[in-house]
Amino acid sequence: MSPSVTSSISRGKTDVVKGQDPGSESSSPPTPVSPRLVSLDAFRGFIMFWIVGGGSLVLGIQSLGHNRLIDMLVYQLSHSPWTAFL
């Protein structure tokens, strides 16, 4: 390791960007890398679609005509009546 990298590590600095010499001056600050899990973002979007109005969309499609898939979706999206604790 170069002396400048070794001295940065020994002082406890962890903001060294890979491929950049820590002693060099740059015009823009390094941007921190934030890895995102794309599948989790897609899942959140899917859930928000159903919360906001996906059920109403399925009911609207069902009013056009019945088929097994739409009837099954309507059944899955409907809630049973509340009977409380007896």
Backbone as XML, in Angstrom:
<?xml version="1.0"?>
<chain id="A" units="angstrom">
  <residue number="1" name="MET">
    <atom name="N" x="0.832" y="-1.185" z="0.000"/>
    <atom name="CA" x="0.000" y="0.000" z="0.000"/>
    <atom name="C" x="0.872" y="1.242" z="0.000"/>
  </residue>
  <residue number="2" name="SER">
    <atom name="N" x="0.305" y="2.288" z="-0.589"/>
    <atom name="CA" x="1.052" y="3.538" z="-0.601"/>
    <atom name="C" x="0.999" y="4.167" z="0.786"/>
  </residue>
  <residue number="3" name="PRO">
    <atom name="N" x="1.956" y="5.021" z="1.097"/>
    <atom name="CA" x="1.979" y="5.643" z="2.426"/>
    <atom name="C" x="0.733" y="6.462" z="2.722"/>
  </residue>
  <residue number="4" name="SER">
    <atom name="N" x="0.171" y="7.141" z="1.701"/>
    <atom name="CA" x="-1.000" y="7.972" z="1.968"/>
    <atom name="C" x="-2.218" y="7.132" z="2.324"/>
  </residue>
  <residue number="5" name="VAL">
    <atom name="N" x="-2.346" y="5.961" z="1.684"/>
    <atom name="CA" x="-3.469" y="5.084" z="2.009"/>
    <atom name="C" x="-3.278" y="4.498" z="3.390"/>
  </residue>
  <residue number="6" name="THR">
    <atom name="N" x="-2.042" y="4.100" z="3.712"/>
    <atom name="CA" x="-1.761" y="3.530" z="5.017"/>
    <atom name="C" x="-2.017" y="4.545" z="6.116"/>
  </residue>
  <residue number="7" name="SER">
    <atom name="N" x="-1.623" y="5.799" z="5.901"/>
    <atom name="CA" x="-1.845" y="6.811" z="6.930"/>
    <atom name="C" x="-3.327" y="7.112" z="7.097"/>
  </residue>
  <residue number="8" name="SER">
    <atom name="N" x="-4.104" y="7.054" z="6.014"/>
    <atom name="CA" x="-5.550" y="7.288" z="6.125"/>
    <atom name="C" x="-6.225" y="6.175" z="6.892"/>
  </residue>
  <residue number="9" name="ILE">
    <atom name="N" x="-5.772" y="4.951" z="6.659"/>
    <atom name="CA" x="-6.365" y="3.807" z="7.363"/>
    <atom name="C" x="-5.996" y="3.858" z="8.832"/>
  </residue>
  <residue number="10" name="SER">
    <atom name="N" x="-4.757" y="4.205" z="9.132"/>
    <atom name="CA" x="-4.330" y="4.224" z="10.529"/>
    <atom name="C" x="-5.020" y="5.339" z="11.307"/>
  </residue>
  <residue number="11" name="ARG">
    <atom name="N" x="-5.437" y="6.415" z="10.639"/>
    <atom name="CA" x="-6.150" y="7.487" z="11.328"/>
    <atom name="C" x="-7.632" y="7.192" z="11.466"/>
  </residue>
  <residue number="12" name="GLY">
    <atom name="N" x="-8.098" y="6.092" z="10.865"/>
    <atom name="CA" x="-9.486" y="5.712" z="11.010"/>
    <atom name="C" x="-10.396" y="6.263" z="9.943"/>
  </residue>
  <residue number="13" name="LYS">
    <atom name="N" x="-9.871" y="6.813" z="8.861"/>
    <atom name="CA" x="-10.722" y="7.341" z="7.798"/>
    <atom name="C" x="-11.243" y="6.185" z="6.960"/>
  </residue>
  <residue number="14" name="THR">
    <atom name="N" x="-12.522" y="6.217" z="6.666"/>
    <atom name="CA" x="-13.124" y="5.169" z="5.844"/>
    <atom name="C" x="-13.785" y="5.729" z="4.596"/>
  </residue>
  <residue number="15" name="ASP">
    <atom name="N" x="-13.577" y="7.007" z="4.302"/>
    <atom name="CA" x="-14.241" y="7.629" z="3.161"/>
    <atom name="C" x="-13.403" y="7.574" z="1.883"/>
  </residue>
  <residue number="16" name="VAL">
    <atom name="N" x="-12.507" y="6.618" z="1.780"/>
    <atom name="CA" x="-11.666" y="6.474" z="0.601"/>
    <atom name="C" x="-12.474" y="5.789" z="-0.490"/>
  </residue>
  <residue number="17" name="VAL">
    <atom name="N" x="-12.531" y="6.415" z="-1.669"/>
    <atom name="CA" x="-13.249" y="5.857" z="-2.802"/>
    <atom name="C" x="-12.291" y="4.969" z="-3.568"/>
  </residue>
  <residue number="18" name="LYS">
    <atom name="N" x="-12.740" y="3.801" z="-3.971"/>
    <atom name="CA" x="-11.887" y="2.860" z="-4.685"/>
    <atom name="C" x="-11.399" y="3.481" z="-5.995"/>
  </residue>
  <residue number="19" name="GLY">
    <atom name="N" x="-10.094" y="3.373" z="-6.234"/>
    <atom name="CA" x="-9.522" y="3.897" z="-7.454"/>
    <atom name="C" x="-9.111" y="5.357" z="-7.349"/>
  </residue>
  <residue number="20" name="GLN">
    <atom name="N" x="-9.291" y="5.972" z="-6.201"/>
    <atom name="CA" x="-8.936" y="7.376" z="-6.033"/>
    <atom name="C" x="-7.885" y="7.471" z="-4.940"/>
  </residue>
  <residue number="21" name="ASP">
    <atom name="N" x="-6.847" y="8.223" z="-5.189"/>
    <atom name="CA" x="-5.801" y="8.438" z="-4.200"/>
    <atom name="C" x="-6.354" y="9.372" z="-3.131"/>
  </residue>
  <residue number="22" name="PRO">
    <atom name="N" x="-6.304" y="8.981" z="-1.855"/>
    <atom name="CA" x="-6.907" y="9.817" z="-0.811"/>
    <atom name="C" x="-6.244" y="11.170" z="-0.651"/>
  </residue>
  <residue number="23" name="GLY">
    <atom name="N" x="-5.001" y="11.321" z="-1.106"/>
    <atom name="CA" x="-4.329" y="12.599" z="-0.976"/>
    <atom name="C" x="-4.620" y="13.552" z="-2.114"/>
  </residue>
  <residue number="24" name="SER">
    <atom name="N" x="-5.242" y="13.081" z="-3.182"/>
    <atom name="CA" x="-5.491" y="13.945" z="-4.332"/>
    <atom name="C" x="-6.737" y="14.790" z="-4.115"/>
  </residue>
  <residue number="25" name="GLU">
    <atom name="N" x="-6.699" y="15.985" z="-4.675"/>
    <atom name="CA" x="-7.844" y="16.884" z="-4.607"/>
    <atom name="C" x="-8.737" y="16.635" z="-5.812"/>
  </residue>
  <residue number="26" name="SER">
    <atom name="N" x="-10.016" y="16.562" z="-5.613"/>
    <atom name="CA" x="-10.952" y="16.410" z="-6.724"/>
    <atom name="C" x="-11.942" y="17.560" z="-6.693"/>
  </residue>
  <residue number="27" name="SER">
    <atom name="N" x="-12.502" y="17.883" z="-7.849"/>
    <atom name="CA" x="-13.419" y="19.011" z="-7.937"/>
    <atom name="C" x="-14.785" y="18.689" z="-7.343"/>
  </residue>
  <residue number="28" name="SER">
    <atom name="N" x="-15.192" y="17.428" z="-7.366"/>
    <atom name="CA" x="-16.485" y="17.068" z="-6.795"/>
    <atom name="C" x="-16.280" y="16.026" z="-5.700"/>
  </residue>
  <residue number="29" name="PRO">
    <atom name="N" x="-17.074" y="16.110" z="-4.638"/>
    <atom name="CA" x="-16.930" y="15.128" z="-3.566"/>
    <atom name="C" x="-17.397" y="13.751" z="-4.047"/>
  </residue>
  <residue number="30" name="PRO">
    <atom name="N" x="-16.802" y="12.702" z="-3.528"/>
    <atom name="CA" x="-17.220" y="11.362" z="-3.940"/>
    <atom name="C" x="-18.641" y="11.072" z="-3.477"/>
  </residue>
  <residue number="31" name="THR">
    <atom name="N" x="-19.393" y="10.433" z="-4.322"/>
    <atom name="CA" x="-20.764" y="10.082" z="-3.955"/>
    <atom name="C" x="-20.756" y="8.715" z="-3.284"/>
  </residue>
  <residue number="32" name="PRO">
    <atom name="N" x="-21.414" y="8.589" z="-2.148"/>
    <atom name="CA" x="-21.452" y="7.295" z="-1.472"/>
    <atom name="C" x="-22.280" y="6.296" z="-2.282"/>
  </residue>
  <residue number="33" name="VAL">
    <atom name="N" x="-21.842" y="5.077" z="-2.286"/>
    <atom name="CA" x="-22.538" y="4.032" z="-3.019"/>
    <atom name="C" x="-23.631" y="3.461" z="-2.132"/>
  </residue>
  <residue number="34" name="SER">
    <atom name="N" x="-24.845" y="3.473" z="-2.631"/>
    <atom name="CA" x="-25.984" y="2.948" z="-1.888"/>
    <atom name="C" x="-26.634" y="1.838" z="-2.703"/>
  </residue>
  <residue number="35" name="PRO">
    <atom name="N" x="-26.245" y="0.594" z="-2.462"/>
    <atom name="CA" x="-26.842" y="-0.488" z="-3.253"/>
    <atom name="C" x="-28.320" y="-0.661" z="-2.904"/>
  </residue>
  <residue number="36" name="ARG">
    <atom name="N" x="-29.157" y="-0.750" z="-3.938"/>
    <atom name="CA" x="-30.592" y="-0.921" z="-3.741"/>
    <atom name="C" x="-30.986" y="-2.283" z="-4.243"/>
  </residue>
  <residue number="37" name="LEU">
    <atom name="N" x="-31.890" y="-2.899" z="-3.547"/>
    <atom name="CA" x="-32.421" y="-4.186" z="-3.953"/>
    <atom name="C" x="-33.627" y="-3.910" z="-4.850"/>
  </residue>
  <residue number="38" name="VAL">
    <atom name="N" x="-33.453" y="-4.065" z="-6.146"/>
    <atom name="CA" x="-34.477" y="-3.696" z="-7.122"/>
    <atom name="C" x="-35.735" y="-4.536" z="-6.926"/>
  </residue>
  <residue number="39" name="SER">
    <atom name="N" x="-35.576" y="-5.803" z="-6.590"/>
    <atom name="CA" x="-36.755" y="-6.653" z="-6.407"/>
    <atom name="C" x="-37.614" y="-6.166" z="-5.235"/>
  </residue>
  <residue number="40" name="LEU">
    <atom name="N" x="-36.984" y="-5.631" z="-4.197"/>
    <atom name="CA" x="-37.741" y="-5.094" z="-3.062"/>
    <atom name="C" x="-38.498" y="-3.833" z="-3.468"/>
  </residue>
  <residue number="41" name="ASP">
    <atom name="N" x="-37.867" y="-2.986" z="-4.284"/>
    <atom name="CA" x="-38.561" y="-1.797" z="-4.788"/>
    <atom name="C" x="-39.747" y="-2.183" z="-5.669"/>
  </residue>
  <residue number="42" name="ALA">
    <atom name="N" x="-39.580" y="-3.212" z="-6.495"/>
    <atom name="CA" x="-40.679" y="-3.675" z="-7.348"/>
    <atom name="C" x="-41.814" y="-4.232" z="-6.501"/>
  </residue>
  <residue number="43" name="PHE">
    <atom name="N" x="-41.475" y="-4.974" z="-5.453"/>
    <atom name="CA" x="-42.493" y="-5.528" z="-4.561"/>
    <atom name="C" x="-43.263" y="-4.412" z="-3.861"/>
  </residue>
  <residue number="44" name="ARG">
    <atom name="N" x="-42.560" y="-3.400" z="-3.404"/>
    <atom name="CA" x="-43.232" y="-2.256" z="-2.753"/>
    <atom name="C" x="-44.177" y="-1.555" z="-3.721"/>
  </residue>
  <residue number="45" name="GLY">
    <atom name="N" x="-43.750" y="-1.394" z="-4.963"/>
    <atom name="CA" x="-44.610" y="-0.781" z="-5.966"/>
    <atom name="C" x="-45.841" y="-1.611" z="-6.238"/>
  </residue>
  <residue number="46" name="PHE">
    <atom name="N" x="-45.680" y="-2.931" z="-6.303"/>
    <atom name="CA" x="-46.804" y="-3.841" z="-6.517"/>
    <atom name="C" x="-47.810" y="-3.731" z="-5.372"/>
  </residue>
  <residue number="47" name="ILE">
    <atom name="N" x="-47.313" y="-3.700" z="-4.146"/>
    <atom name="CA" x="-48.184" y="-3.590" z="-2.972"/>
    <atom name="C" x="-48.910" y="-2.240" z="-2.977"/>
  </residue>
  <residue number="48" name="MET">
    <atom name="N" x="-48.206" y="-1.170" z="-3.315"/>
    <atom name="CA" x="-48.848" y="0.144" z="-3.352"/>
    <atom name="C" x="-49.942" y="0.207" z="-4.418"/>
  </residue>
  <residue number="49" name="PHE">
    <atom name="N" x="-49.732" y="-0.480" z="-5.540"/>
    <atom name="CA" x="-50.768" y="-0.541" z="-6.572"/>
    <atom name="C" x="-52.047" y="-1.135" z="-5.999"/>
  </residue>
  <residue number="50" name="TRP">
    <atom name="N" x="-51.943" y="-2.234" z="-5.265"/>
    <atom name="CA" x="-53.136" y="-2.882" z="-4.712"/>
    <atom name="C" x="-53.755" y="-2.061" z="-3.590"/>
  </residue>
  <residue number="51" name="ILE">
    <atom name="N" x="-52.935" y="-1.371" z="-2.785"/>
    <atom name="CA" x="-53.474" y="-0.542" z="-1.710"/>
    <atom name="C" x="-54.244" y="0.648" z="-2.284"/>
  </residue>
  <residue number="52" name="VAL">
    <atom name="N" x="-53.693" y="1.280" z="-3.299"/>
    <atom name="CA" x="-54.290" y="2.501" z="-3.833"/>
    <atom name="C" x="-55.557" y="2.230" z="-4.625"/>
  </residue>
  <residue number="53" name="GLY">
    <atom name="N" x="-55.598" y="1.171" z="-5.425"/>
    <atom name="CA" x="-56.811" y="1.001" z="-6.206"/>
    <atom name="C" x="-56.862" y="-0.224" z="-7.080"/>
  </residue>
  <residue number="54" name="GLY">
    <atom name="N" x="-56.001" y="-1.161" z="-6.850"/>
    <atom name="CA" x="-56.016" y="-2.377" z="-7.661"/>
    <atom name="C" x="-57.311" y="-3.155" z="-7.510"/>
  </residue>
  <residue number="55" name="GLY">
    <atom name="N" x="-57.877" y="-3.167" z="-6.314"/>
    <atom name="CA" x="-59.138" y="-3.876" z="-6.083"/>
    <atom name="C" x="-60.283" y="-3.271" z="-6.880"/>
  </residue>
  <residue number="56" name="SER">
    <atom name="N" x="-60.329" y="-1.957" z="-6.935"/>
    <atom name="CA" x="-61.367" y="-1.290" z="-7.721"/>
    <atom name="C" x="-61.213" y="-1.579" z="-9.207"/>
  </residue>
  <residue number="57" name="LEU">
    <atom name="N" x="-59.982" y="-1.674" z="-9.668"/>
    <atom name="CA" x="-59.733" y="-2.017" z="-11.061"/>
    <atom name="C" x="-60.257" y="-3.413" z="-11.377"/>
  </residue>
  <residue number="58" name="VAL">
    <atom name="N" x="-60.017" y="-4.365" z="-10.489"/>
    <atom name="CA" x="-60.499" y="-5.730" z="-10.710"/>
    <atom name="C" x="-62.027" y="-5.770" z="-10.695"/>
  </residue>
  <residue number="59" name="LEU">
    <atom name="N" x="-62.653" y="-5.012" z="-9.792"/>
    <atom name="CA" x="-64.123" y="-4.963" z="-9.767"/>
    <atom name="C" x="-64.667" y="-4.351" z="-11.053"/>
  </residue>
  <residue number="60" name="GLY">
    <atom name="N" x="-63.995" y="-3.342" z="-11.579"/>
    <atom name="CA" x="-64.413" y="-2.736" z="-12.840"/>
    <atom name="C" x="-64.296" y="-3.712" z="-13.997"/>
  </residue>
  <residue number="61" name="ILE">
    <atom name="N" x="-63.235" y="-4.496" z="-14.012"/>
    <atom name="CA" x="-63.075" y="-5.514" z="-15.063"/>
    <atom name="C" x="-64.131" y="-6.598" z="-14.924"/>
  </residue>
  <residue number="62" name="GLN">
    <atom name="N" x="-64.477" y="-6.956" z="-13.687"/>
    <atom name="CA" x="-65.499" y="-7.989" z="-13.479"/>
    <atom name="C" x="-66.861" y="-7.522" z="-13.997"/>
  </residue>
  <residue number="63" name="SER">
    <atom name="N" x="-67.141" y="-6.229" z="-13.932"/>
    <atom name="CA" x="-68.431" y="-5.745" z="-14.404"/>
    <atom name="C" x="-68.565" y="-5.878" z="-15.927"/>
  </residue>
  <residue number="64" name="LEU">
    <atom name="N" x="-67.439" y="-6.038" z="-16.625"/>
    <atom name="CA" x="-67.497" y="-6.252" z="-18.070"/>
    <atom name="C" x="-67.933" y="-7.665" z="-18.431"/>
  </residue>
  <residue number="65" name="GLY">
    <atom name="N" x="-67.739" y="-8.596" z="-17.548"/>
    <atom name="CA" x="-68.112" y="-9.985" z="-17.787"/>
    <atom name="C" x="-67.375" y="-10.878" z="-16.816"/>
  </residue>
  <residue number="66" name="HIS">
    <atom name="N" x="-67.904" y="-12.056" z="-16.593"/>
    <atom name="CA" x="-67.320" y="-12.972" z="-15.622"/>
    <atom name="C" x="-66.411" y="-13.974" z="-16.317"/>
  </residue>
  <residue number="67" name="ASN">
    <atom name="N" x="-65.310" y="-14.250" z="-15.688"/>
    <atom name="CA" x="-64.482" y="-15.393" z="-16.034"/>
    <atom name="C" x="-63.845" y="-15.908" z="-14.753"/>
  </residue>
  <residue number="68" name="ARG">
    <atom name="N" x="-63.253" y="-17.070" z="-14.789"/>
    <atom name="CA" x="-62.772" y="-17.717" z="-13.568"/>
    <atom name="C" x="-61.650" y="-16.929" z="-12.895"/>
  </residue>
  <residue number="69" name="LEU">
    <atom name="N" x="-60.758" y="-16.366" z="-13.675"/>
    <atom name="CA" x="-59.625" y="-15.643" z="-13.096"/>
    <atom name="C" x="-60.088" y="-14.385" z="-12.361"/>
  </residue>
  <residue number="70" name="ILE">
    <atom name="N" x="-60.925" y="-13.600" z="-13.010"/>
    <atom name="CA" x="-61.404" y="-12.359" z="-12.384"/>
    <atom name="C" x="-62.270" y="-12.672" z="-11.167"/>
  </residue>
  <residue number="71" name="ASP">
    <atom name="N" x="-63.130" y="-13.693" z="-11.266"/>
    <atom name="CA" x="-63.954" y="-14.059" z="-10.113"/>
    <atom name="C" x="-63.097" y="-14.497" z="-8.932"/>
  </residue>
  <residue number="72" name="MET">
    <atom name="N" x="-62.008" y="-15.214" z="-9.224"/>
    <atom name="CA" x="-61.107" y="-15.642" z="-8.156"/>
    <atom name="C" x="-60.411" y="-14.438" z="-7.520"/>
  </residue>
  <residue number="73" name="LEU">
    <atom name="N" x="-59.980" y="-13.469" z="-8.334"/>
    <atom name="CA" x="-59.343" y="-12.276" z="-7.788"/>
    <atom name="C" x="-60.302" y="-11.465" z="-6.924"/>
  </residue>
  <residue number="74" name="VAL">
    <atom name="N" x="-61.549" y="-11.326" z="-7.370"/>
    <atom name="CA" x="-62.545" y="-10.593" z="-6.587"/>
    <atom name="C" x="-62.793" y="-11.295" z="-5.258"/>
  </residue>
  <residue number="75" name="TYR">
    <atom name="N" x="-62.866" y="-12.619" z="-5.288"/>
    <atom name="CA" x="-63.057" y="-13.376" z="-4.043"/>
    <atom name="C" x="-61.872" y="-13.159" z="-3.097"/>
  </residue>
  <residue number="76" name="GLN">
    <atom name="N" x="-60.649" y="-13.188" z="-3.619"/>
    <atom name="CA" x="-59.465" y="-13.006" z="-2.781"/>
    <atom name="C" x="-59.378" y="-11.596" z="-2.208"/>
  </residue>
  <residue number="77" name="LEU">
    <atom name="N" x="-59.884" y="-10.605" z="-2.933"/>
    <atom name="CA" x="-59.783" y="-9.218" z="-2.488"/>
    <atom name="C" x="-60.956" y="-8.785" z="-1.605"/>
  </residue>
  <residue number="78" name="SER">
    <atom name="N" x="-61.972" y="-9.618" z="-1.476"/>
    <atom name="CA" x="-63.112" y="-9.242" z="-0.636"/>
    <atom name="C" x="-62.859" y="-9.680" z="0.810"/>
  </residue>
  <residue number="79" name="HIS">
    <atom name="N" x="-63.393" y="-8.912" z="1.722"/>
    <atom name="CA" x="-63.212" y="-9.195" z="3.142"/>
    <atom name="C" x="-64.462" y="-9.886" z="3.690"/>
  </residue>
  <residue number="80" name="SER">
    <atom name="N" x="-64.256" y="-10.779" z="4.627"/>
    <atom name="CA" x="-65.407" y="-11.395" z="5.280"/>
    <atom name="C" x="-65.972" y="-10.407" z="6.283"/>
  </residue>
  <residue number="81" name="PRO">
    <atom name="N" x="-67.276" y="-10.502" z="6.560"/>
    <atom name="CA" x="-67.883" y="-9.554" z="7.520"/>
    <atom name="C" x="-67.328" y="-9.768" z="8.928"/>
  </residue>
  <residue number="82" name="TRP">
    <atom name="N" x="-67.189" y="-8.684" z="9.656"/>
    <atom name="CA" x="-66.679" y="-8.743" z="11.011"/>
    <atom name="C" x="-67.763" y="-9.240" z="11.949"/>
  </residue>
  <residue number="83" name="THR">
    <atom name="N" x="-67.450" y="-10.262" z="12.735"/>
    <atom name="CA" x="-68.420" y="-10.812" z="13.671"/>
    <atom name="C" x="-68.059" y="-10.545" z="15.110"/>
  </residue>
  <residue number="84" name="ALA">
    <atom name="N" x="-66.923" y="-9.941" z="15.358"/>
    <atom name="CA" x="-66.434" y="-9.585" z="16.687"/>
    <atom name="C" x="-66.202" y="-10.839" z="17.545"/>
  </residue>
  <residue number="85" name="PHE">
    <atom name="N" x="-65.817" y="-10.624" z="18.746"/>
    <atom name="CA" x="-65.589" y="-11.738" z="19.656"/>
    <atom name="C" x="-66.898" y="-12.110" z="20.327"/>
  </residue>
  <residue number="86" name="LEU">
    <atom name="N" x="-67.218" y="-13.367" z="20.318"/>
    <atom name="CA" x="-68.474" y="-13.806" z="20.929"/>
    <atom name="C" x="-68.248" y="-14.443" z="22.267"/>
  </residue>
</chain>
